[in-house]
Amino acid sequence: MHDNLERPGAASLLFTPGGRWNYSLSIDVIGAVLERGEGRSLSEVVQRRVTGPLGLGDTGFDAACRKLLVKPYADGKLDPVEIIDGMSVPLDIPGFKRAVTFSPSRTLDPQSYQSGGAGMVGTAGGILQLLDVILAGGAPLLRLETVRLMMQAHVGIDTKTQGSRHPSVGRSVWPLMVR
């Protein structure tokens, strides 16, 4: 894990901060910063700060109940393609011309890597509960000022990412999720 966190720090910027947007490992890096800052595992930090206060017992880095899991799917051209362990999907992202290899079964292993960017499982009800908290102003998790910042665009409207021409590109994801 240490090596994975060292690589982004050694990479050069793809563009001026705030000028464009791109997928990255930044949320994994933030997860590691939280772990170090609090001296706890990311699972413990999230439980103490988010899932615990909201009573989201089915949300975490490993599945509490296998029956709650649904099959993960990749974007199939004609038919849905189930994501299975070892499946690789090429990414054509500037500065990252590789593939991502998936391991959906890691959600069944409490010892697996706790990815801040893509490692949690939970229920639709739990996600709705979190969104309700955000819509209501953020308490007890966030300050109102933080929620207001989440609702603002932080990258220009002319921003394009991965060839997308979707009108949401360049805007915050939160308003799109809660409208």
N, C-alpha and C positions, 0 to 999 in steps of 0.2 A: 504494500500500500504506500509506503514512504516514497518509493520510486515513482509511482503513479502521480503523486502530488508534486514531485520535483520537476517532472517534465513540463507541465504547463507553465511553471515559473521561469523555465529556461527558454521558452518559445517567444518569438517576436510577435508583436501585435499585428493583426491582419489589417487593422484600420484604426483611425483615431477613436478613442472611447466616446460613445454617444453619437458617432457618425453613422454607424451601421450596426446591425445585430447579426449574431450567428450562434448556432448551437455550440456548446462547449462543455467542459468538465467543471465549470465554475461552481455548480451546486454541490458537487462532490468535494471540492476544495473548501467551500463554506462549511459543509458537514464536518470535515476534519478540523477546521478552525474551532467550531463549536465543541468538539470532543476535547481538544487541547485546552481551550479556555475554561471549560467546566470540569475537566478532569474526570469525565464519565464517557461511556460509550454513546454513540449517536442515538441508539435505541433508548437509553436512559434519559438523554437530554430531551428527545421528542416526547417521551412519556411524561416527564416532569413538566414540560412547558406547554404541550399541546393536547396530546391524547388523554392524559390524566385529567386535566381540568375540564375537558369536554365529555369525559366518561366514555371514550371510544375504545372499549376493551378489545374489539375485533380489528383494530388498526395497529400495524407495526411492521417490523422488518421480516417477520416470519409468520406464516399463516397459523392463526389460532385453531382453525378448523378447516381441514381439506375440503369439506363440502361447500365452503363459501367461495372457493376459487372457481373462476370460469376459465375456459380455454383462451389463451392469448392468440391473436391472429395478426399476421403481417398483411400488408396491403397487396392482395392478389389482383392481377389484372382482370381476370374473368371470374374466378372463384376465390373465396377466402382461403388463405394458406395458414394452417396452424403453425405457430412458432414452437419448435421443439428444441431441446438441449443440443447445442453445437451448431445450430442454424446460424449462418452468417448473412448479413444484409449489407451490400456495399453502400457506402455513404459518399456522396460527391459534394463534400463541403470544402470550401476554400481552406487550404492549410491542413486538411485531414482527408487524404485520398486513400482511405482504408475501409475495412468492413467492421461492423460490430457483430460480435458473436454473442448469441443469447443463451441464457440458462434459466428458463422459467422454473425449474425444479428447486432453485435456490431458495424460493420462498418457503420451502418445506424444511430447510436446514437452518436451525437457530444459530449455527456457527458461521454462516455465510457472511460475505462482505455487506456491510450496511451502507448502501449507496445513497447519498443524499439526493442524487438526481433521478434515480429510477429504481429504488429498492423497496418501497413500502407496498403493503397490501392492506385492503380494508373493504368496507361495504359502501354501496351507493348511499345508504342512509348516513353513514359517517361523513362522506364528502358533502352531502347536502347540509348536514349539521355545521360543518366548518364554513361552508359558504353562507349560511344563515348568520353566523357570528360576524363574518366580514360585512355582510349587507347591513347588519344592525350597528355597525360602527367599530367592531373589533373586540370589544370587551368580552371576556377577561384576558384575551390573548394579545391584542394589539392596541396601540393608542390610536385614536381617531386620526391624528395627523399621518400616521403610517398608512392607514387605509386610504386616506385621500391621495397620498403619493402613489399607492398601488393602482389607483384609477386613472392616473395621468399617463400620457404618452411620454416615453423617455428616449425614443429614437424617432427621427424624422419620418414623415408619412411617405417620403420617396424611397425609403429603405426597401430593399429587396433581399430576400433570403432564399437560398436554394431554388432560385428561379420562380418563386411564388409571386403571383399577381393578385393574391387574395387581399381584399380591402383591410383585413385585420393586421396585416404586416406593418410594423412600425407603431402599433398601439399596444397598450397593456393587455395582457391576456385576461386579467380579472374581469373587466366589464363585459367581455365576450362570454365569459362563463356564467355570469350571474344575470344577464338580461333575459 
